[in-house]
Amino acid sequence: MLVHPWDAGLDADEWQTWLAEGHDFGQLAVNGLPGSPPMVVPTHFSRDGDRLLVHLARPNPVWEAIEHDPAVVLTVIGDYAFVPGPWRAADGVPPTDGVPTSYYAAVQFTCRAHVVDDPEAKAELLRRQLAHFQPEGDHAPVAVDRPPYGRMLSGIRGLRLEVTDVRAKFKYDDHKPVEHRARVADRLTARDRDLDAGTARQQRRRLDRIGPWKS
């Protein structure tokens, strides 16, 4: 992932806060077996310190590839929008000469994957995930000897992803003049399509922190 200086995370708190706002679904990318293409698995995940927790169905074809090469990447993308060319035309330039772009936030974790097969260890992984996704606790106990989860544990395998590197990117034209960024954020808010509102919110947040871009 190319990260220009103006697209980089401002600090570690920025991407961690962004994830905590509900960005807990990503794509797990795994090197394919020799002669096969890489494999990509959409999945929810939760954080556990410096590790990410994932569970997948046992029949998932990704397991053999992970065991062959445990080096994986989990990427999360959100708050994205297409920005039309006329919105980005500089002052004095015909609107049709403006060049379109994409805005988005992305966090990529480079990890070493550890497969979890022990029933009690899988139950603990699920308990930690449910604590994140259902903090109200409105679910049956996750125990190896109690339904409904006990009889289902054999059908899944867990993954503890040991994070070795994090790359964050917030691509919102932060190298452009303040007036330009504010104008695009207003247009995104007015268009209000798909993820436009969240995209505008991220652009304004970065604008407030960065102000005019200084190389």
Backbone bond lengths (Angstrom), bond angles and torsions (degrees), N, CA, C in turn:
res aa  C-N    CA-C-N  psi(-1)  N-CA   C-N-CA  omega(-1)  CA-C   N-CA-C  phi
1 M - - - 1.464 - - 1.527 108.83 -
2 L 1.314 115.91 119.33 1.457 120.86 176.59 1.527 109.45 -73.29
3 V 1.333 116.33 129.56 1.462 121.22 178.28 1.525 107.96 -127.19
4 H 1.328 116.33 105.27 1.460 119.97 174.25 1.529 109.77 -69.70
5 P 1.307 118.49 156.90 1.479 119.66 -179.59 1.527 113.12 -54.31
6 W 1.344 117.53 -37.26 1.462 119.88 -178.00 1.530 112.91 -77.99
7 D 1.335 116.92 -11.00 1.467 120.83 177.82 1.523 112.45 -97.61
8 A 1.331 117.34 -8.81 1.462 120.77 -172.49 1.528 111.40 -69.61
9 G 1.335 115.25 153.51 1.454 119.50 172.69 1.518 110.01 -60.79
10 L 1.317 116.49 141.21 1.460 120.57 -177.09 1.516 112.14 -75.08
11 D 1.332 115.84 -27.15 1.458 122.56 175.47 1.518 107.10 -169.24
12 A 1.336 116.50 173.28 1.464 119.90 -178.43 1.519 111.84 -65.06
13 D 1.328 117.34 -30.58 1.464 119.86 -179.44 1.525 111.28 -63.33
14 E 1.334 117.48 -30.70 1.460 119.60 -175.75 1.522 111.42 -62.69
15 W 1.329 117.19 -52.14 1.466 117.71 -178.25 1.519 111.70 -72.09
16 Q 1.327 117.83 -31.39 1.455 118.97 178.25 1.531 111.01 -67.41
17 T 1.313 116.84 -39.98 1.466 120.62 176.91 1.522 110.22 -64.92
18 W 1.322 116.58 -41.84 1.466 120.56 179.75 1.523 110.56 -60.70
19 L 1.337 117.61 -44.42 1.462 120.07 177.80 1.524 110.73 -61.94
20 A 1.323 116.63 -43.08 1.464 121.24 -176.52 1.519 112.50 -65.40
21 E 1.318 117.90 -17.64 1.463 121.39 179.39 1.523 112.78 -77.89
22 G 1.330 116.78 5.99 1.461 120.11 175.48 1.509 114.76 118.42
23 H 1.313 117.44 11.30 1.463 120.42 179.03 1.527 108.15 -94.32
24 D 1.329 115.04 81.92 1.461 121.33 -175.63 1.528 111.65 -128.28
25 F 1.324 115.18 29.56 1.463 121.43 174.49 1.513 107.21 -130.24
26 G 1.340 116.55 129.20 1.454 119.37 -177.07 1.506 111.94 -146.42
27 Q 1.316 114.62 -164.61 1.465 121.20 178.35 1.524 108.35 -125.39
28 L 1.324 114.07 126.02 1.457 121.64 178.74 1.526 108.09 -92.11
29 A 1.322 116.56 118.08 1.465 121.90 -179.17 1.520 109.05 -104.43
30 V 1.335 115.17 127.63 1.464 122.49 -174.74 1.523 108.56 -126.36
31 N 1.320 116.50 137.18 1.466 119.80 175.55 1.519 109.62 -62.91
32 G 1.327 116.03 134.74 1.461 119.81 179.68 1.521 111.67 -73.56
33 L 1.302 114.85 164.51 1.460 120.09 173.39 1.528 108.89 -65.29
34 P 1.327 118.29 159.00 1.461 120.30 -179.80 1.529 111.94 -50.32
35 G 1.324 115.40 127.22 1.453 120.76 -179.68 1.512 114.37 86.40
36 S 1.345 117.66 -2.40 1.466 121.68 -178.89 1.523 109.69 -116.19
37 P 1.323 117.00 153.23 1.465 119.63 178.87 1.524 110.96 -73.42
38 P 1.345 117.40 165.16 1.469 120.23 174.05 1.524 110.49 -59.05
39 M 1.322 114.70 157.77 1.462 121.12 178.02 1.529 108.18 -113.87
40 V 1.340 116.60 142.41 1.459 122.32 -179.33 1.524 108.03 -129.35
41 V 1.338 115.46 126.35 1.464 121.12 -176.06 1.530 109.35 -121.57
42 P 1.338 118.93 116.45 1.467 120.50 173.29 1.529 109.51 -69.62
43 T 1.332 117.04 135.92 1.461 118.72 -177.74 1.521 112.32 -162.90
44 H 1.328 115.37 148.50 1.453 120.23 165.02 1.527 108.85 -72.73
45 F 1.318 116.00 156.57 1.457 121.21 175.46 1.519 108.52 -149.57
46 S 1.300 116.09 161.62 1.462 120.62 172.37 1.520 108.51 -132.56
47 R 1.310 116.23 157.47 1.458 121.26 -178.95 1.519 109.82 -97.40
48 D 1.319 114.73 144.07 1.460 122.24 177.46 1.518 107.05 -139.62
49 G 1.335 116.18 82.53 1.452 120.04 -174.74 1.517 110.32 66.17
50 D 1.319 116.59 -123.53 1.458 121.81 179.48 1.528 112.29 -90.71
51 R 1.311 117.13 15.72 1.463 121.37 179.31 1.521 109.95 -122.65
52 L 1.324 114.46 155.33 1.457 121.67 171.59 1.520 107.78 -112.01
53 L 1.321 116.50 140.76 1.460 121.84 -178.59 1.523 110.12 -110.30
54 V 1.333 115.13 130.90 1.464 122.47 -178.95 1.521 107.48 -139.65
55 H 1.318 117.11 147.25 1.464 119.64 166.44 1.525 108.49 -133.92
56 L 1.326 115.03 144.08 1.462 121.75 -178.14 1.519 109.19 -136.04
57 A 1.316 115.49 159.40 1.463 120.06 179.26 1.531 110.14 -64.15
58 R 1.317 115.21 142.52 1.466 119.81 179.74 1.531 112.91 -57.91
59 P 1.362 120.43 -36.67 1.467 119.01 179.63 1.526 114.56 -71.97
60 N 1.335 117.97 -4.94 1.461 120.16 -178.12 1.538 109.60 -57.44
61 P 1.317 118.56 130.01 1.468 120.44 -176.31 1.523 113.95 -70.71
62 V 1.321 117.74 -3.15 1.460 120.32 -175.60 1.530 113.29 -73.63
63 W 1.347 117.46 -19.61 1.469 119.82 -171.01 1.516 113.00 -62.72
64 E 1.311 117.25 -43.69 1.466 119.37 -178.45 1.525 110.92 -61.63
65 A 1.336 115.60 -38.91 1.457 119.58 179.49 1.526 111.25 -66.71
66 I 1.333 117.64 -40.37 1.461 120.69 178.66 1.525 110.94 -64.36
67 E 1.305 116.44 -41.56 1.456 119.25 -179.95 1.534 111.25 -67.84
68 H 1.327 116.13 -30.23 1.470 119.86 176.63 1.527 110.78 -72.17
69 D 1.336 116.57 -39.29 1.468 121.34 -178.98 1.527 108.33 -146.55
70 P 1.342 117.74 103.72 1.468 120.40 -176.41 1.524 114.67 -79.31
71 A 1.324 118.24 2.59 1.465 120.50 176.37 1.525 108.76 -78.12
72 V 1.339 117.18 116.18 1.464 121.87 -175.05 1.528 109.44 -133.96
73 V 1.318 114.64 167.27 1.467 121.89 174.75 1.520 108.21 -130.59
74 L 1.320 116.70 134.00 1.462 121.16 171.66 1.514 107.08 -115.46
75 T 1.324 116.33 124.60 1.463 120.83 -177.41 1.518 110.73 -120.15
76 V 1.317 115.52 141.77 1.463 123.42 -179.41 1.525 107.69 -124.73
77 I 1.327 116.91 131.67 1.458 122.18 -179.04 1.529 109.00 -130.18
78 G 1.312 116.63 140.10 1.461 119.44 177.68 1.519 111.41 -164.68
79 D 1.327 115.60 -178.76 1.466 122.90 179.22 1.523 111.07 44.98
80 Y 1.340 114.74 54.53 1.454 119.86 -176.88 1.530 111.03 -113.67
81 A 1.322 114.63 153.86 1.469 120.38 178.74 1.526 109.00 -160.10
82 F 1.312 115.84 151.00 1.467 122.10 171.24 1.520 108.06 -85.68
83 V 1.327 115.93 130.42 1.465 121.72 179.84 1.524 108.22 -109.50
84 P 1.333 118.53 112.82 1.471 121.28 -176.01 1.530 111.62 -63.72
85 G 1.338 114.54 153.85 1.449 120.36 -179.69 1.521 115.01 -55.25
86 P 1.352 119.25 -46.18 1.468 119.18 -178.28 1.530 113.40 -57.54
87 W 1.324 117.53 -28.47 1.459 119.84 179.07 1.523 112.22 -68.54
88 R 1.336 116.80 -22.17 1.461 120.89 -173.79 1.527 112.71 -107.00
89 A 1.308 117.46 4.36 1.463 119.71 179.12 1.531 109.79 -66.22
90 A 1.325 115.98 133.78 1.458 120.40 178.16 1.519 110.17 -70.57
91 D 1.326 115.39 160.11 1.467 119.73 178.55 1.531 109.58 -57.67
92 G 1.333 115.88 135.26 1.446 121.39 179.68 1.508 114.80 83.62
93 V 1.327 118.11 -1.30 1.453 122.98 179.40 1.529 108.36 -103.98
94 P 1.346 118.81 136.69 1.473 118.89 177.43 1.524 110.97 -55.39
95 P 1.329 118.35 136.26 1.473 120.40 -178.72 1.516 113.45 -52.79
96 T 1.343 117.18 -34.90 1.460 119.44 -178.15 1.527 112.48 -69.33
97 D 1.334 117.32 -13.04 1.465 120.72 177.56 1.521 112.48 -90.06
98 G 1.322 116.42 -2.30 1.459 119.00 175.74 1.521 110.85 -68.24
99 V 1.302 116.79 146.58 1.467 121.84 -177.02 1.526 109.39 -103.76
100 P 1.328 118.17 122.89 1.476 119.70 -178.65 1.523 111.49 -71.10
101 T 1.319 114.93 166.07 1.465 120.45 177.70 1.520 109.05 -156.39
102 S 1.306 114.86 176.93 1.470 121.65 174.33 1.521 108.76 -113.83
103 Y 1.319 115.96 138.47 1.460 121.66 170.02 1.531 107.41 -104.01
104 Y 1.325 116.72 144.43 1.465 119.82 175.99 1.517 110.77 -170.98
105 A 1.307 114.74 160.26 1.462 122.24 168.54 1.522 107.43 -112.15
106 A 1.331 116.29 141.42 1.463 120.46 -179.99 1.523 109.36 -147.48
107 V 1.317 114.83 141.64 1.460 121.20 172.76 1.520 107.15 -128.94
108 Q 1.324 116.45 128.61 1.462 121.60 179.06 1.525 109.53 -118.59
109 F 1.332 114.45 125.83 1.454 121.22 177.13 1.526 108.99 -104.72
110 T 1.310 117.18 123.08 1.456 121.28 168.50 1.525 107.05 -91.01
111 C 1.329 116.18 129.21 1.464 119.67 -169.82 1.520 111.73 -138.86
112 R 1.317 113.91 161.65 1.462 121.51 166.26 1.525 106.48 -111.25
113 A 1.327 115.15 124.19 1.462 120.59 -172.95 1.521 111.09 -89.13
114 H 1.338 115.75 135.24 1.459 122.88 174.88 1.531 107.68 -120.66
115 V 1.314 116.62 119.11 1.460 121.61 -177.51 1.521 109.78 -78.78
116 V 1.325 115.56 136.87 1.464 122.25 -179.69 1.523 108.69 -112.50
117 D 1.332 116.84 116.07 1.466 121.29 -179.20 1.529 112.99 -120.27
118 D 1.320 117.84 -20.20 1.460 119.80 179.78 1.532 109.62 -62.40
119 P 1.337 118.58 130.21 1.471 120.25 -175.03 1.529 113.31 -56.49
120 E 1.314 117.95 -45.65 1.463 119.14 -179.06 1.519 111.12 -67.19
121 A 1.333 116.95 -37.37 1.462 120.03 177.83 1.531 110.65 -65.57
122 K 1.324 117.03 -38.06 1.473 119.70 176.29 1.527 110.27 -65.90
123 A 1.312 116.64 -40.65 1.462 119.47 178.69 1.525 110.55 -61.63
124 E 1.326 117.34 -41.00 1.465 120.53 178.78 1.525 110.63 -66.02
125 L 1.328 117.20 -38.93 1.459 119.92 177.21 1.530 110.42 -61.57
126 L 1.347 116.50 -43.47 1.461 119.35 178.40 1.517 111.78 -65.11
127 R 1.337 116.92 -38.13 1.464 119.25 178.05 1.523 110.69 -60.84
128 R 1.317 116.73 -40.83 1.461 120.12 179.61 1.529 111.05 -68.14
129 Q 1.321 116.61 -38.04 1.459 118.76 177.70 1.528 111.53 -66.97
130 L 1.327 116.56 -42.33 1.459 119.21 179.36 1.527 111.61 -66.08
131 A 1.326 117.18 -31.27 1.456 119.65 176.35 1.526 110.82 -62.75
132 H 1.321 115.96 -29.23 1.463 120.24 177.21 1.526 111.53 -82.04
133 F 1.336 116.81 -48.66 1.458 119.96 -171.89 1.532 113.13 -85.19
134 Q 1.327 117.78 -27.67 1.458 121.34 177.36 1.526 109.65 -130.61
135 P 1.334 116.37 66.61 1.467 119.91 -175.80 1.527 113.24 -63.15
136 E 1.337 116.66 -17.50 1.471 119.11 177.75 1.528 111.38 -67.50
137 G 1.326 115.86 -17.06 1.463 119.30 179.82 1.512 113.74 76.67
138 D 1.333 117.48 20.12 1.463 120.78 -176.42 1.525 110.41 -85.68
139 H 1.317 115.83 62.24 1.463 121.39 178.87 1.527 108.75 -151.89
140 A 1.322 114.76 158.87 1.459 119.48 177.77 1.528 109.89 -66.34
141 P 1.336 117.82 155.52 1.469 119.87 176.48 1.523 110.77 -59.91
142 V 1.313 115.28 141.60 1.464 120.68 176.76 1.523 107.21 -94.55
143 A 1.325 115.70 103.05 1.462 121.27 -177.30 1.520 108.94 -140.83
144 V 1.325 116.04 146.41 1.466 120.29 -175.84 1.525 112.26 -67.82
145 D 1.335 117.28 -20.35 1.467 119.80 -175.30 1.527 112.69 -114.63
146 R 1.349 116.76 18.89 1.458 119.64 -179.14 1.524 109.85 -135.23
147 P 1.344 117.07 142.22 1.459 119.98 174.68 1.533 109.22 -75.36
148 P 1.327 118.31 158.64 1.473 125.58 0.77 1.530 113.24 -88.71
149 Y 1.343 116.60 -15.72 1.461 118.63 -170.66 1.526 112.64 -74.47
150 G 1.325 117.34 -33.45 1.458 119.86 -175.80 1.513 113.17 -54.61
151 R 1.318 116.04 -45.40 1.471 118.95 -177.48 1.526 112.54 -77.55
152 M 1.346 117.56 -11.41 1.466 121.03 -177.82 1.526 112.38 -96.14
153 L 1.331 117.50 -13.45 1.458 119.51 -174.43 1.523 112.74 -62.27
154 S 1.331 116.86 -30.92 1.464 119.03 -179.33 1.524 111.98 -67.93
155 G 1.330 117.72 -16.46 1.454 121.33 -177.34 1.517 114.33 -90.39
156 I 1.343 116.84 -0.34 1.464 119.83 -179.73 1.525 109.69 -129.36
157 R 1.314 114.76 164.03 1.454 122.36 168.63 1.526 106.78 -130.68
158 G 1.310 116.32 147.30 1.456 120.61 -179.58 1.512 111.77 -100.74
159 L 1.323 114.56 162.13 1.462 121.80 174.97 1.523 108.91 -134.79
160 R 1.317 114.34 126.90 1.458 119.83 165.78 1.519 106.38 -104.00
161 L 1.315 115.57 117.64 1.461 120.81 -178.05 1.527 108.47 -100.36
162 E 1.312 114.91 108.69 1.466 121.75 178.85 1.522 108.47 -78.95
163 V 1.323 117.24 112.03 1.465 121.79 -174.74 1.525 109.82 -76.35
164 T 1.330 115.52 124.92 1.463 120.78 178.35 1.526 112.49 -109.12
165 D 1.339 116.82 -17.60 1.466 119.91 178.99 1.523 108.48 -160.69
166 V 1.334 115.73 147.32 1.462 121.81 177.23 1.523 108.48 -130.33
167 R 1.322 116.12 131.24 1.460 121.27 174.42 1.525 107.43 -123.72
168 A 1.324 115.20 127.48 1.463 120.81 -179.79 1.525 109.48 -118.49
169 K 1.322 115.10 142.90 1.464 120.67 179.79 1.519 109.14 -139.50
170 F 1.339 115.56 130.24 1.460 121.81 176.37 1.530 106.60 -126.18
171 K 1.311 115.79 95.25 1.469 122.30 -171.09 1.527 109.60 -95.75
172 Y 1.336 115.36 94.45 1.459 120.52 -176.28 1.535 112.00 -137.22
173 D 1.337 117.22 34.58 1.471 121.51 176.10 1.525 112.62 60.60
174 D 1.325 117.25 36.36 1.463 119.48 -175.55 1.527 113.37 -68.01
175 H 1.330 118.22 -11.03 1.461 120.80 175.92 1.526 112.16 -87.79
176 K 1.334 116.26 -4.35 1.459 120.25 179.13 1.533 109.68 -85.50
177 P 1.355 117.52 162.97 1.465 119.94 178.96 1.532 112.24 -59.56
178 V 1.310 115.09 154.49 1.467 121.45 -179.01 1.522 110.79 -55.34
179 E 1.331 116.34 -45.30 1.468 119.98 -176.96 1.527 110.96 -61.96
180 H 1.320 116.58 -38.79 1.459 120.62 178.94 1.522 110.56 -62.49
181 R 1.335 117.38 -48.03 1.465 120.85 -177.10 1.531 110.94 -64.93
182 A 1.311 116.42 -40.23 1.471 119.55 179.26 1.525 110.34 -65.27
183 R 1.322 116.86 -39.12 1.464 120.82 -179.62 1.532 110.86 -65.74
184 V 1.337 117.01 -43.35 1.463 119.60 178.81 1.524 110.44 -64.77
185 A 1.323 117.94 -41.01 1.470 120.34 178.10 1.522 110.49 -59.67
186 D 1.337 117.53 -40.60 1.466 120.83 178.00 1.532 110.61 -64.11
187 R 1.307 117.19 -38.96 1.464 120.21 -179.73 1.528 110.95 -69.15
188 L 1.315 116.76 -38.14 1.464 119.53 175.65 1.523 110.75 -62.11
189 T 1.333 116.57 -42.36 1.464 120.63 179.46 1.526 110.46 -63.28
190 A 1.325 116.57 -41.71 1.460 119.93 -179.66 1.526 111.58 -68.98
191 R 1.326 117.66 -38.41 1.467 120.10 178.94 1.519 110.50 -67.13
192 D 1.324 117.26 -44.12 1.476 123.75 172.17 1.525 112.28 50.42
193 R 1.322 115.87 54.17 1.459 121.72 179.68 1.531 109.28 -119.42
194 D 1.319 116.39 137.24 1.467 121.19 175.94 1.536 110.31 54.21
195 L 1.336 117.84 -115.80 1.463 121.16 -176.55 1.525 112.44 -100.75
196 D 1.325 116.90 21.79 1.467 120.11 -177.38 1.527 112.53 -57.61
197 A 1.327 117.12 -42.59 1.471 119.53 -175.81 1.528 110.74 -63.33
198 G 1.323 116.26 -45.06 1.459 119.45 178.92 1.513 111.90 -66.04
199 T 1.335 116.94 -36.41 1.461 121.05 178.04 1.519 110.82 -64.11
200 A 1.337 116.42 -45.68 1.463 120.48 177.83 1.522 111.03 -61.69
201 R 1.323 116.45 -38.79 1.466 120.38 179.32 1.534 110.85 -62.30
202 Q 1.337 116.26 -43.08 1.461 119.29 178.67 1.528 111.18 -65.65
203 Q 1.319 116.18 -40.82 1.464 118.59 -179.59 1.529 110.99 -63.61
204 R 1.323 117.08 -42.90 1.470 119.77 179.76 1.526 110.94 -67.49
205 R 1.332 116.81 -37.47 1.468 120.08 178.89 1.522 110.31 -61.95
206 R 1.342 116.24 -46.61 1.461 119.88 178.96 1.532 110.84 -65.85
207 L 1.317 116.46 -39.03 1.462 120.56 178.89 1.522 110.54 -59.81
208 D 1.330 117.14 -42.64 1.464 120.90 -179.81 1.534 111.54 -63.96
209 R 1.344 116.38 -34.57 1.460 119.61 -177.99 1.530 113.05 -82.31
210 I 1.329 116.44 -36.62 1.456 120.82 -172.85 1.525 112.24 -92.38
211 G 1.356 115.96 -41.15 1.449 118.94 -172.12 1.513 109.77 65.00
212 P 1.335 118.28 -146.69 1.474 119.63 176.75 1.538 109.78 -63.24
213 W 1.313 115.95 136.97 1.468 119.93 -178.94 1.527 111.27 -71.73
214 K 1.325 115.07 131.92 1.465 121.02 175.97 1.512 106.85 -121.80
215 S 1.328 117.50 122.50 1.455 121.76 -176.87 1.534 111.01 -68.40
